[in-house]
Amino acid sequence: MINKFPLLIIIINISYISLSNITRNRTNYTSFFYNSTIETVNNSNFDRVIKKGIKNPYLILFTVIRCKICNQVIKIMEKVEEYLIKKNSNIKVVKVDCGGNIWTVMRFDIDHIPKIIYVENNKMSYLNDNITYDNIIEFLNNENKIKIPFPKPMNYIDFFKKIFNALNEFLTDYTKINGIKWNKKYTGLVIILILIIFMIIEYYIMKYCCTTQRKSKTHFHNKKHHVHTNNEILKKKNQ
């Protein structure tokens, strides 16, 4: 099976980083979410908030900004959160934006979205793909959930290994369909080529943005000077 989603997430994140560097705005990407009351966690605070589900169990929704289906699921999760509050349950509900948090996505092997996992006592369980209110409640009440160990935080080596394996799997399966045998050693070259392409794109985008900004400043300065000159002429006429 060709697992394209991690590759899509990699591209989204590289694009996001590039745009963030250009706009100098690294926090407003969460504003594209449906205006939800559910807490959003990210790479930097994930472990601090979740704490492996030891203090409180957590129901975590993995989603993507500007996704209509994801926003519908977020509304369902809000109803689930209301149900848990009324029940005085200690289960907390949070969401993760896959587009801006590649470390967390790769760490939990999120292969499609939306995706829901349940974390409790250093163990976690995946909800099946049929995400409805009734299924989520049934899932939470099921004491025989299949539990797997909570993954450890990734270091840079683990992170790049996952990227390499995901890309290598994709290229191997894709070339096999076309009757070509893919050599694993070329995967690293493809990664380098992709990074070079994105660096070139970012360079020209930044060059364009800087040129536009300089023109805008020059226009503003000329306009200000013109107004100042007109004021001096009026003062002389009044004298």
N, C-alpha and C positions, 0 to 999 in steps of 0.2 A: 504493500500500500504506500502510495506517495504521500508523505506528510508535508503538505505545502504551507501549513499555517505558521510554523516557526520561521520559515523564510520570509513570509509576508510580514511578520512582526519585526524581523531584523530590518527590512526595508523601511517600514513605518518609523522605527526608532531612529535610524540613520537620518531619515528625512526630517524627523522631529527635532533631532539635535541640531541639524543644519539650520532649520528655520528659527530655532531658539537662539542660536548664536547671532543670527541676523537681526532678529527683532529685540533681542535682549529681554525676552519675556518668557521665563521658564515655568511660571505657575498658572497662567491663565488657561492652559489646555483643559483643565478640569471643568471650566465654565461651559464647555460644549455638552456636558452631561445634561440629561433631563434633570430639572431642578428637584433633586431628591433629598429626603431627610436622612438617607442612609449614609453613614460615615464612609469616607474614601481613604484607603490606605495606599502607600506607595513603597518603593524600594527602601527608602531611608527609615521609615517607621514601622514596617511590616512586623518584624520580629518583636519590637518593643510593644506594639499593640496586641498582637496575637498571643505572644508568650507560649507558643506550642499548645495552646488550648488547655493549659494546666489550671490557670486561675478560673477562666470561663471558657465554655465551648464556643466556637465561632462558626458561623455559616458565611462562606466567602463566595461572592459572585465575581467572576472574571468577565469583563465586558470591554467594549471599545466605544470611543466617543463617536457621536453622529451615526449610531447604528439603531435603526428603528426597532428591530427585534429586541435588541439589548434594552432599549428604553421601556419596552413593553414588559420585559422580564423584571426590570427594576421596579416597576409599579406593582408587580406580583410580590416581589420581595418586601415592599413596603407593607403590604397586607399581612405577609408572614410575620414581619417585625411587630405589627400591631397585635397579632394573635399571641405572639410570645410575651409581649408586655402584659396583656390581659391575663395570661396564664401564670404570670409572675415567674417566668422561666429565666434562667441565668444565661441562656444562649444569646450571643450578640450577633448582629448582622452587619457585614461590611462589604464594600465592593472595591475592585482593583481595575484600573484602566490599563488594559494590555498594551495599548499604543505607546504609553509613556513609561512602562515599567518592565522592560525586557528581562531584567535579572529575575524577577519574581515569576514571570511567565515561563522562562526556560527552567527554572528551579522546580516548578510543579508540573512540567511537561504538559502544558495546556495546548492541545492540538486543534481545538476549535472553540468558537465562542457563540453564544454565552455558555459558560461552564460554572458549575457550582460544586464546591467541596465543603465538607464538614470536618472541623478539627477539634479533637478532644484528647487530653492527656497524652500528648506527643504522638498521637495517631491521627490518621485522616481517612475519609471515605469520599468517593466520587458519586454524585447523583447522576442517574442515567440522563440521556439526552431529552427525554420528554419532560420539559420544565413547565409544570402547571402548579397552581396553588395546592390542589389536593395531593399531587405527587410529592411536593416538598414537605407537607405536613406528615404524610405517610412515611417519608424517608426519615424525618426527625424522630418519629415515634417508633421506628423499627430498631429494636435492640440488637438485631443480628446483622448489622451492617458489615460489609467487608472492609476491614481496616488494614491499612498499610502504614509503615513508619513515616513519621513527619520528616521531610527532607532537610538536610543541613544547609546552612547558607553556602552559596557558591563562591569560590575564589575565581580569579581571572583564568586560571588554567582550566577549571571545570567549565567555565562559561564558553571559552573558545573551543573546547572539545565538543560541547553540545552544538555549537554553530557549525563546526566542521562536519560532525556526524550527520546533522540534518541536511546540509547541502550535499554531502557525499551520497546519502541515501536517495535524495531527489535526482541527482545527476545519473547515478547508477541505474535507477528504475527507468528514467526517461530515455537514456541511451539504449537500454535493453529492449524497449518497445520498438526502437528504430534499427534493431539488429546490430548495435555497436557495443563493444565491451569497454566500459569506462575504467580508466586507470586511476586509482586513488590518489596518486601523487600530484595529479593535475588539479585536484580540488583546492589545494592551498593557493595555486596560481589564480584560480577563478575568484577566490575570496579577495586576493590582493587587487585583481583587476576591477572588481566591484567597488572596493574602497577608493581606488584611484579615480574611477568614473564619478563617484559621489563627491570626492574632493575637488575635481575639476568643475562640476556643476555648482558646488558651493562657492568656489572662487569667483565664477562669473556672476552668480547671483549677488554676492557681496560687492563685487565691483560695480554692478548696476545700481545697487542700493546706495553705495557711497557717492556715485556720480549724481544720482537723483537728489540725495541729501544736500550735496554741495550747490547744485542748481537752485534748490529751494531756499537755501541760506542766502545765496547771492541775490535772488529775486527779492527776498525779504529786506535785505540790506539796501538795495537800490530803491525800493519802495519807501523805506524809512527815510533815506537821504532825500528823496523827492519831496516827501511831506515836510521835512525840516527846512528845505530850501524855500518852499512855498510859504511857510510861516515867517521866515525872515523877510521875504518880499512884502508880505502883508504888513509887517511891523514897520518897515521903511515907509510904506504908503501912508500909514496912520500917523507917522511922525511928520 
